[in-house]
Amino acid sequence: MIVASTTDYREAARRRLPPFLFHYIDGGAYAEQTMRRNQEDLQDLALKQRVLKAVGEVDLSTRVFDEPFALPVAMAPVGLTGMYARRGEVQAARAAASRGIPFTMSSVSVCPIEEVQPKVDRPIWFQLYVLKDRGFMKNALERAWAAGVRTLVFTVDMPVPGARYRDAHSGMSGARAAQRRMMQAVLHPRWAWSVGVMGRPHDLGNVSAYLKRKIALEDYVGWLGANFDPSIGWNDLQWIRDYWKGSMVLKGILDPEDARDAVRFGADGIVVSNHGGRQLDGVLSTARALPMVADAVKGDLTLLVDSGIRSGLDVVRMLAQGADAVLIGRAYIYALAAAGEKGVANLIDLIASEMRVAMTLSGARSIKDISGESLVSSGMTGMAHP
């Protein structure tokens, strides 16, 4: 199969993965309206083509939290990455480091942080949820710092899990889920051998390290559901801000007033995110939310964005809307599932190549040259801002 885009990697992943894993990463919450809008609204942004601008060599490099980026892209945290390829967190982190960008490790990863960080030559980022078990949170922070992590991504848009209808149908959850997953694995022998057999142990590595017992896939949904904390407020985060001495990023901001609260709280950065459309269906796409958030807090902290980004053109669109850098999630998981570390590295190369084309044809020599002037209009083409 010829691979030339994220779409190609998605199809390759669909063929290779058992359905419960493919639909877990591919799906969204409820009717998946927000998930679809993330891509549709972003692609509706029209880039402004300019000619004869003597662009010359395009420079994709930038700095985020005083950390060098070869291009303004980081890997978003994705739970269970190690189920998509053998020791998947290690493979994805190595690919990201080889291309000069950071990998963000989910706190509900298969591989523990102590396995991943030593395998790469740059500090990874670490993601943490707001959980009832404050002991786990403190333990995770201590272990992350000891491993060399200096950037914490704190997910704030998941006090309760969104309803994901696909999971019940696919076998990720629901009646006879374990038996259905086993049957699917049998019907996908390449995945079953490479990941199912050779990729063990299949547990939540960071959680198991804390509890000192194995937390298997069967316990994943139950453990998370029992530990999410819908009562959390800004005051409850203060101990983390006081405890963590590195950069602290709040992920899951859509509203300008929440962004202002993040500034007042003392966050170093935020991620404008709707969790890839996997939480509250019907909310704004990040392409629509980003300009309003940027108007409110641009310059007060580092502004990141995720959800719906599938190409280098999408990266340029988000930068033109005010982002300092973007996070990609589904796109790299598709590539990881299809071709492991090499697939992720190639995807980053594709994104970089697409960015160079977009920047050259819009007259931008460097990342700082990308602005609202890179778009045909400051709003969504054919749509009014909400």
C-alpha positions in Angstrom: 0.0 0.0 0.0 1.3 3.4 -1.0 1.3 5.9 1.9 1.2 9.6 1.1 -1.0 11.1 3.8 -2.6 10.6 7.2 -5.6 9.3 5.3 -3.5 6.5 3.9 -2.2 5.6 7.4 -5.7 5.6 8.8 -6.7 3.0 6.2 -3.6 0.9 6.9 -4.3 1.1 10.6 -8.0 0.0 10.0 -6.8 -3.1 8.2 -4.2 -4.1 10.7 -5.9 -3.4 14.0 -8.6 -5.4 15.8 -11.8 -3.3 15.5 -12.0 -2.6 19.2 -8.7 -0.7 19.0 -9.3 1.0 15.7 -12.6 2.4 16.8 -11.3 3.4 20.2 -8.9 5.8 18.5 -11.0 6.6 15.5 -14.2 7.4 17.3 -15.7 10.3 19.3 -18.4 11.0 21.8 -22.1 10.6 21.2 -23.0 11.3 17.5 -19.4 12.5 16.8 -20.5 15.9 15.6 -17.7 17.8 17.2 -15.2 15.2 16.0 -16.3 15.8 12.4 -16.4 19.6 12.8 -12.8 19.6 14.1 -11.6 18.6 10.6 -14.3 20.3 8.5 -14.0 23.7 10.2 -10.2 23.6 10.0 -10.2 22.7 6.4 -12.7 25.4 5.6 -10.0 28.0 6.5 -8.7 29.3 3.2 -4.9 30.0 3.0 -3.9 33.1 1.1 -1.7 32.2 -1.9 1.0 34.7 -2.7 3.5 34.6 -5.6 7.0 35.9 -6.4 7.7 36.6 -2.8 11.3 35.3 -3.0 10.8 33.0 0.0 13.9 30.9 -0.5 14.7 28.4 2.2 11.8 27.9 4.6 12.6 27.6 8.4 10.2 25.5 10.3 12.0 25.7 13.7 10.6 27.4 16.7 11.0 27.3 20.5 8.3 26.3 23.1 9.0 26.6 26.8 12.6 27.5 25.8 12.8 24.0 24.1 13.9 23.7 20.5 11.3 22.3 18.0 12.4 21.3 14.5 8.8 22.1 13.6 5.9 23.5 15.7 4.4 20.1 16.4 4.3 17.9 19.5 2.8 14.4 20.0 -0.3 14.6 22.1 -0.9 12.2 25.0 -2.9 9.2 23.9 -3.9 6.5 26.4 -3.0 2.8 25.6 -0.5 3.8 22.9 1.3 0.6 23.6 -1.6 -1.4 22.3 -1.2 0.0 18.8 2.3 -1.2 18.3 4.8 -3.3 20.3 5.8 -1.1 23.2 4.2 1.7 21.3 5.1 4.6 23.6 8.8 3.8 23.2 8.5 3.6 19.4 6.5 6.9 19.1 8.8 8.7 21.5 11.9 7.6 19.5 10.3 8.7 16.3 9.5 12.1 17.7 12.9 12.6 19.2 14.6 11.6 15.9 12.6 14.4 14.2 13.3 17.0 16.8 9.9 17.3 18.5 8.6 16.2 21.9 6.5 13.2 22.7 3.8 13.6 25.4 3.3 10.4 27.5 -0.2 9.7 28.8 -0.4 8.8 32.5 -2.5 5.8 31.3 0.1 4.5 29.0 1.0 0.8 28.6 4.8 1.5 29.1 5.8 3.2 32.3 7.7 6.4 32.1 10.9 4.7 33.4 10.9 2.5 30.3 10.3 5.3 27.8 12.4 8.3 28.8 15.8 6.4 28.8 15.1 5.3 25.2 15.1 8.8 23.8 17.7 11.6 23.7 15.4 14.5 24.6 13.0 15.0 27.6 9.5 13.8 26.9 6.4 15.6 28.2 4.1 13.9 30.7 0.3 14.1 30.9 -1.7 13.8 34.1 -5.5 13.7 34.8 -7.3 15.2 37.7 -7.9 12.1 39.8 -9.4 11.4 43.2 -6.3 9.4 44.2 -4.0 12.3 45.0 -1.4 9.8 46.0 -1.1 8.5 42.5 -0.9 12.1 41.2 1.9 12.9 43.6 3.7 9.7 42.8 3.4 10.3 39.0 4.8 13.8 39.4 7.8 12.6 41.4 8.6 9.8 39.0 8.2 12.1 36.0 10.6 14.7 37.5 13.1 12.0 38.5 13.0 10.6 34.9 13.9 14.1 33.5 10.5 15.4 32.5 10.2 19.2 32.8 6.9 19.9 31.0 3.6 18.7 32.6 0.4 18.6 30.5 -2.5 18.6 32.8 -5.8 17.4 31.3 -8.7 19.4 32.7 -11.6 18.5 30.4 -12.2 15.0 31.7 -13.8 15.2 35.1 -16.2 12.5 33.8 -15.7 10.4 30.7 -17.7 11.2 27.6 -20.1 8.5 26.2 -18.5 6.8 23.3 -21.0 4.7 21.5 -18.5 3.0 19.3 -16.8 1.3 22.2 -19.9 -0.6 23.2 -20.3 -1.9 19.6 -16.6 -2.6 19.0 -15.8 -4.7 22.1 -13.8 -2.1 24.0 -16.6 -2.1 26.5 -20.1 -3.7 26.9 -21.4 -7.3 27.1 -18.8 -10.1 26.5 -16.2 -7.5 25.7 -13.2 -9.7 26.6 -14.5 -12.6 24.5 -15.1 -10.3 21.5 -11.6 -8.8 21.8 -10.1 -12.2 21.8 -11.9 -13.2 18.7 -10.9 -10.0 16.9 -7.3 -10.7 17.9 -7.5 -14.2 16.3 -8.7 -12.6 13.1 -5.8 -10.1 13.0 -2.8 -12.4 13.4 -0.1 -9.9 12.6 -1.3 -7.6 15.4 -1.9 -10.6 17.7 1.7 -11.8 17.4 3.5 -8.5 17.3 1.6 -6.7 20.0 -0.7 -9.3 21.6 2.1 -11.8 22.3 5.4 -10.0 21.9 4.2 -6.6 23.2 3.5 -7.8 26.8 3.0 -6.8 29.5 -0.4 -5.2 28.7 -1.1 -3.1 31.7 -1.2 0.5 32.7 2.5 0.8 33.4 2.4 4.1 35.4 -0.6 3.0 37.5 0.8 -0.5 38.1 4.1 1.1 39.3 2.1 3.1 41.9 -0.2 0.4 43.1 2.4 -2.3 42.8 0.0 -4.7 41.1 -0.9 -5.2 37.5 -3.8 -3.0 36.1 -4.8 -4.8 32.9 -6.8 -3.6 30.0 -9.9 -5.1 31.5 -9.5 -2.8 34.5 -8.7 0.3 32.4 -12.2 1.8 32.0 -13.2 0.8 35.5 -10.1 2.3 37.1 -10.5 5.6 35.3 -14.2 5.8 36.0 -13.7 5.3 39.7 -10.9 7.9 39.9 -12.2 10.8 37.8 -13.1 13.7 40.1 -16.0 16.0 38.9 -15.7 18.1 42.1 -12.3 19.5 41.1 -11.9 23.3 40.9 -9.1 25.8 40.4 -8.1 25.8 44.1 -7.6 22.0 43.9 -4.9 22.5 41.2 -2.9 24.9 43.3 -1.0 22.2 45.1 0.2 20.9 41.8 1.2 24.3 40.6 3.2 24.8 43.9 4.7 21.3 43.7 5.7 21.1 40.1 8.7 23.2 39.3 8.7 22.8 35.5 6.3 24.1 32.9 2.7 23.4 33.5 0.2 23.3 30.6 -3.6 23.0 31.0 -5.1 20.9 28.2 -8.8 21.2 27.4 -9.6 24.9 27.3 -12.2 26.1 24.8 -13.7 29.2 26.5 -11.9 32.6 26.6 -12.8 33.1 30.2 -11.3 29.8 31.2 -8.2 30.8 29.3 -8.1 34.0 31.4 -8.5 31.9 34.5 -5.5 29.8 33.4 -3.4 33.0 33.1 -4.5 34.1 36.6 -3.8 30.6 37.9 -0.2 30.8 36.7 -0.2 28.2 33.9 2.7 28.4 31.5 0.6 27.3 28.6 -2.8 26.0 27.6 -4.0 23.6 24.9 -7.1 24.7 23.1 -8.8 21.3 22.9 -12.1 19.5 22.9 -10.3 16.1 23.5 -10.6 15.3 19.8 -14.4 15.4 20.0 -14.3 12.6 22.6 -15.9 14.4 25.5 -18.8 16.8 25.2 -20.3 16.4 21.7 -21.8 19.6 20.2 -19.1 22.0 21.5 -17.1 24.3 19.2 -14.4 22.9 17.0 -10.9 24.0 18.0 -10.6 25.9 14.7 -13.5 28.1 15.8 -12.5 28.4 19.5 -8.9 29.2 18.9 -9.2 32.8 17.6 -11.4 33.8 20.5 -9.0 32.3 23.0 -6.1 33.9 21.2 -7.8 37.3 21.4 -8.2 36.8 25.1 -4.7 35.6 26.2 -2.2 35.7 23.3 1.1 36.8 24.7 0.2 36.0 28.3 1.1 32.3 28.0 2.1 29.7 25.4 -0.9 28.8 23.2 -1.1 25.2 21.9 -4.0 23.6 20.1 -5.1 20.1 19.1 -8.1 18.2 17.6 -8.6 17.6 13.9 -5.1 18.3 12.7 -4.2 15.9 9.9 -1.7 17.6 7.7 1.0 20.3 7.4 -1.6 22.6 5.9 -3.7 22.2 9.0 -0.7 23.1 11.1 -0.2 26.3 9.2 -3.9 27.1 9.5 -3.8 26.7 13.3 -0.6 28.9 13.5 -2.4 31.6 11.4 -5.3 31.5 13.9 -2.9 32.3 16.8 -1.4 29.0 18.0 2.3 28.8 18.9 2.4 25.1 18.1 0.0 22.2 17.7 -0.4 18.7 19.1 -1.3 15.7 16.9 -2.9 12.6 18.3 -5.0 10.4 16.0 -2.7 11.1 13.0 0.4 9.6 14.7 -1.5 6.7 16.2 -2.6 5.7 12.7 1.0 5.8 11.5 2.2 3.9 14.6 -0.3 1.2 14.1 0.4 0.9 10.4 4.2 1.0 10.5 5.6 1.5 13.9 8.4 3.9 14.6 9.2 4.3 10.9 5.6 5.2 10.2 5.5 7.9 12.8 8.9 9.4 11.6 7.6 9.4 8.0 4.3 11.1 9.1 6.3 13.9 10.7 8.3 14.2 7.5 5.1 14.4 5.5 3.8 17.1 7.8 7.0 19.1 7.5 7.0 18.8 3.7 3.4 20.0 3.5 4.2 22.9 5.8 7.1 24.0 3.5 4.8 23.9 0.5 2.1 25.9 2.3 4.5 28.4 3.7 6.3 28.9 0.3 3.1 29.5 -1.5 1.8 31.8 1.1 4.9 33.9 1.3 6.2 32.8 4.8 9.9 32.2 5.3 9.6 31.2 9.0 7.1 30.4 11.6 6.9 34.0 12.9 5.8 35.0 9.4 2.6 33.0 9.7 -0.3 35.2 11.0 -3.9 36.1 10.3 -2.6 37.6 7.0 -1.8 34.0 5.9 -5.6 33.4 5.6 -8.0 34.9 3.1 -10.1 36.2 6.0 -9.7 36.3 9.8 -12.9 34.3 10.2 -14.1 30.9 8.9 -14.7 31.2 5.1 -18.4 31.0 4.4 -19.3 31.1 8.1 -19.7 33.8 10.7 -17.8 33.6 14.0 -20.1 32.4 16.8 
